[in-house]
Amino acid sequence: MPAATCRILSLLLLVGLWQSALCSDAPLGLSAIHQLVTERKVSSVEELLSQLPTQYRSRFTLVFASRSLQGASFENPRVILYGADAQFILTFNGNAQDRGVESVEMLEFDPSARQFALQELTFRASPDGESSAEFSAINPEKCVGCHGKVSRPVWDTYPLWPGAYGEVHQERPSAAEIEGFEGFLRQQPAHPRYRHLMGVQAFAYRYRFSPTAREKYDAVQVESPNEELSVFLNRLNAQSIAAEIVRQEAFATHRYALLAAASRDCIDMEEFFPDDLRAAIRQRLREFSDLSDAINTRQLESKRDRLLPGSRLRGLALASSIDDADSLKRLRFMAETTLGLDTHAWTLALEKGSSDFTAPHRAIDEIERAMLDEVALGDRHVKALRVYGSPGGNSKYCSYLARQNRASLN
């Protein structure tokens, strides 16, 4: 076979393998996107979208009122592609007049470091009509203002997502939402960007889906994209929070109290301190809890104000899921008191200074598991005693942690 033919066949094989990898369900990441854009000379958002794996183009949520660097509207929403587990997210919008239309925003979770990384990909057109791709630095300054110095996703807390289609969990959308989404559907099949989305009709069904009591009992209701994304992000954020705690220099000194604070069993945190400090700790924890509740009340009011007119709330009261119960308040109090951390930066909520950690699952349990593994590296007894945990704090596990913490402080 001639050498030139061999080279052509080899090139076709490599291209075929690369396309096969893109069409598979293999996870993406910042480096994979950089490689794709560089090697395939991708020159536009549209071209990039056309080459993404199906799992990303079929798992998304739509934002019609955006406060990010990318603008949005009813007919031209901001799209958040989150794949199978939200460990890698890409976002884009669709109106040439909106801000950020030339960019793709990306977020990646590193499971080994348990940290989030942000990067922006911008396609810039030159006077001669050519387009070039520019990658920002990791965690650029323009992103830090909203996502924090320790980068985290920004996504409204369950069960309200103002500005995203399906604003209220398991409620029929308002008339404005329905009309806006129908406008999006009319242009989606021919839109240069939105046409690459897969299963839009299924998304429309899920977004309108309000399960009956029977469907809830039979567990056949379909999880909305907003709820699914919330579950994924809160799980990843729990890992990030645990990693940030254990990285602190003072963690070794206060590890037993912090581990206890992450447990839903160990309630009496003042028992972890010497007698002369207990009254002050009890008072400060009470004040911290009251302040958190007040902040969350204001935040919920702000979220309600951002909902479309006509959205049905079923009289939702203060968001107080199990993830924002006393256990998480205790952990936040201990982290601020002993480590000097700003725990308001932990929340995914859009409102600044929020204490809202409402989520559809127990993130506190994931934080405890990660911290337990870290403490067990130097004390193998904690895992053995953990099985004796019991609500109310009168357990061998909590008593042991209290004794060890007092000894460490002494």
Secondary structure, 3 states (H helix, E strand, C coil): CCHHHHHHHHHHHHHHHHHHHHHCCCCCCHHHHHHHHHHCCCCCHHHHHHCCCHHHHCCEEEECCCCCCCCCCCCCCEEEECCCCCCEEEEECCCCCCCCCCEEEEEEEECCCCEEEEEEEEEEECCCCCEEEEECCCCCHHHHHHHCCCCCCCCCCCCECCCECCCECCCCCCHHHHHHHHHHHHHHHHCCCHHHCCCHHHHHHHHHCCCCHHHHHCCCCCCCHHHHHHHHHHHHHHHHHHHHHHHCCCHHHHHHHHHHHCCCCCCCHHHHCCHHHHHHHHHHHHHHHHHHHHHHHHHHHHHHHHCCCCCCCCCCCCCCCHHHCHHHHHHHHHHHHHHCCCHHHHCCCCCCCCCCCCCCCCHHHHHHHHHHHHHHCCCCHHHHHHCCCCCCCCCHHHHHHHHHHHHHHC
